[in-house]
Amino acid sequence: MSTPTTAPASPLPYDPSVETPGKDEAEIEASILESMRRIRERTFRDYGHAVRSVHAKSHGLLQGEMRVLDGLPEVLAQGIFARPEAYPVALRLSTTPGDLLDDSVSTPRGMAIKVVGVEGDRLPGSEGDRTQDFVLVNGPAFQADAKTFAQNLKLLEKTTDRLDRTKKAVSAVSRGLETLIEAFGGESAKLKSLGGHPKTHILGETFFSQVPLRYGDYIAKVSVAPVSPELMALKDAPLDLKGNPDGLRAAVVEFFRQHGGVWEVRVQLCTDLQTMPVEDATVPWPEDESPYIPVARISVPPQEAWSEGKAAAIDEGLSFSPWHGVEAHRPLGIIMRLRRRAYELSARDRATHNGHPISVPKALDRTLA
């Protein structure tokens, strides 16, 4: 099916009132921050090196360019997409856990994007920067509401420092149940989050913001989908990860030694707060009411997709957060609000423990390529 190119006729205008913080939000935030702190402490004790509280393991570190499409209609020509500019980008492909698991423990995948050189009024905490980050996962909706997520995180604390073989067993069972559910036309985000994600190539995935953000005068979710033939051929492509603890990374490295890749950046505009809620990130916004529309393309040339130098520059030297950006793309909803402090603390602890400063790039130098 071709991607629509026409925006909805009546997207809802952004207004601060679309956010409605709950009375227990501070309590939920405190619980999440404490769980993430404990996860970081345990992984630092195990590895002797600080890693992210979530999305700890990277599978590809890439540099390329994002080019905004020319001739976008007014409702799409918003924020950093207002003009047909070209921006350098850094991309980090990852999996969601906060520990460095064998890839046979197959979990959801992520893509973090740092767009460099953008202009506009800044979000609090990123004054003076010129970047815009997008933090994406390969599913259209968040796995749980904020309170349930906090409870799940407490359970993950207890498994963070367990032996891989325990998690491999859980992963194998989860994949079997997921296959059974899919055979009957369903899908279980919970099982996939436990390690039941299919063992497929990470470069065939489509990634989603899952939660909304301001889109200039409007409200939107963001998606990044592969569009070059070589990437599209990897959709649902099986990948043998048995006996290869870093198989996803090896597959990404092998691909970019031979090929470049192109992804399309798409936005889904909010047209109805009842069917497209801002605060409840577990609800997929119906695409028959408002489809994802292309606004830009990301092009990545053939390159070394993972190296010690890139790991130092991108894994260690950068942090990714939806709060690194412009006011025109303000993160919205409780999940986004909770991410702000959590991501700040994770980055601060990594820099402190590892003695490696985290910088905000004004440009991406070619020595990383």
Secondary structure, 3 states (H helix, E strand, C coil): CCCCCCCCCCCCECCHHHCCCCCCHHHHHHHHHHHHHHHHHHHHHHHCCCCCCCCCEEEEEEEEEEEECCCCCCCCCCHHHCCCCEEEEEEEEEECCCCCCCCCCECCEEEEEEEECCCCCECCCCCCCCEEEEEEECCCCCCCCHHHHHHHHHHHHHHCCCCHHHHHHHHHHHHHHHHHHHHCCCCCHHHHHCCECCCECHHHCCEECCCCEEECCEEEEEEEEECCHHHHCCCCCECCCCCCCCHHHHHHHHHHHHCCEEEEEEEEECCCCCCCCCCCCCCCCCCCCCCCEEEEEEEECCCCCCCHHHHHHHHHCCCCCCCCCEHHHCECCHHHHHHHHHHHHHHHHHHHHHCCCCCCCCCCCHHHC
